Structures are given as structure tokens and as C-alpha cells.
Amino acid sequence: AQKITQTQPGMFVQEKEAVTLDCTYDTSDPSYGLFWYKQPSSGEMIFLIYQGSYDQQNATEGRYSLNFQKARKSANLVISASQLGDSAMYFCAFDLAGGYNKLIFGAGTRLAVHP
Amino acid sequence: GAVVSQHPSRVICKSGTSVKIECRSLDFQATTMFWYRQFPKQSLMLMATSNEGSKATYEQGVEKDKFLINHASLTLSTLTVTSAHPEDSSFYICSAREGAGNTGELFFGEGSRLTVL
């Protein structure tokens, strides 16, 4: 069975600094996808970034980048130049190729950005 | 971009009543939609996969007779919480993917917060 783990229940960062949110996964399947979502207090799920298991380069989307270390089965999210609006819950999620995007979510990390 | 809409966003009901939550893909067809439940300060837990024109596939531990799912069209899936009880109070979120294959973005609805008194 697949498993996804976020070990940091909460993190804080100073505005304008970078922060790394950890995510590890466990699967024996060679083909899979990794996602990061942001959930502000309003509850909506905001897609941030996607990494496929066969992607050669780490995914980047603006201030978000994914530090994908396949051998270590980790997919950490790096947020650069943190902003106050980045304060939210962040979820790492995993799906198997061909699983029709049946996402399995980690427990989440609550990020607080301090001025 | 593609949009998924849920209705109602908030609902309060008495114990024993049934509540229906709708999930619509507004500008794309979604063969498959997913229903998640999120308790306060917890993660999203997949409840079931909703397939257009066929029965939903429920995750282990989710009562299919309690949570009825109907995916009658390519743009609408409904979740009915039957005989709701206070322990069913939760945030319910649906998601849908545009197109085929396993790439990229999965669109989520805004969520529906259910409170059962």
C-alpha cells in the first residue's frame, strides 16, 4: 500500500525568507505523481505544483519548487521569498499513474509566516 | 481555467435528516470525480471515487449506504449523507480531473461544511 508522510505539524518562517516543507512517500510502483496543495482557512484546495516520477528535472512554479529525491522517496516543497499570504495548511499528495488521480494526502503542515 | 463548484457551501441540519451535496464541473466534462472528507485540523480522507454512469467505488471503512453517490452526468456528482448524525459533521470536498491520462492538475471544489445538530 502507498503511504505519504509529512512529519512537520507546524512550521514558521520570517517574511521574505525561504522555507522547506518535508514530504516522504512509500511505494513500490515505478510510476506515480506527487502534488502539493495549499489550503487557506477558507478551506479551498489550491494546487501548487506537480512532479511525475519520471520527470528528470525538479518541478518549479514561480516561488514554489519541489526538491524531488527519488532514491530517498522525498518530495519536499520549497517556498522562496515567503509572503504573509503564504500562511496556510500545506498538503503533500500522491497518486499512482493510471489511478485516475485518486490522491492520497499527507497529514499536512501548518505554515505561519511572521512579519 | 477549469472550475469545480460545490453546493451548498454550508449546511446545518437536524440529526436524522438527509443532506445532498452537489459537485459540478463548470466548463469541462469529468468522467471521474472524487469525494473527500476532512475533519477539523486533519487531512483529507478519500471517501469514494464517483464514476459517471456506474456505481461509485468506496474506500475501506466508508459506508456506501450512509454516503450515497450519484454521478448521473459528465458534469455532476452528488453525495447524499443519509440519516445524518453529529459525527457526520465535517468538511466535504469533491475533485475532478479534466481530460484523460494521469497528468497534472486535479481541480477541487470549494468544499461543503456540514454541521449536524
Interface residues (C-beta under 8 A of the other chain):
Chain A: G33 F35 Y37 S42 G43 E44 M45 F47 Y50 G52 F91 D95 L96 A97 G98 G99 Y100 N101 K102 L103 I104 F105 G106 A107 G108
Chain B: T32 F34 Y36 Q42 S43 L44 M45 L46 T49 F91 I93 S95 R97 N102 T103 G104 E105 L106 F107 F108 E110 G111 R113
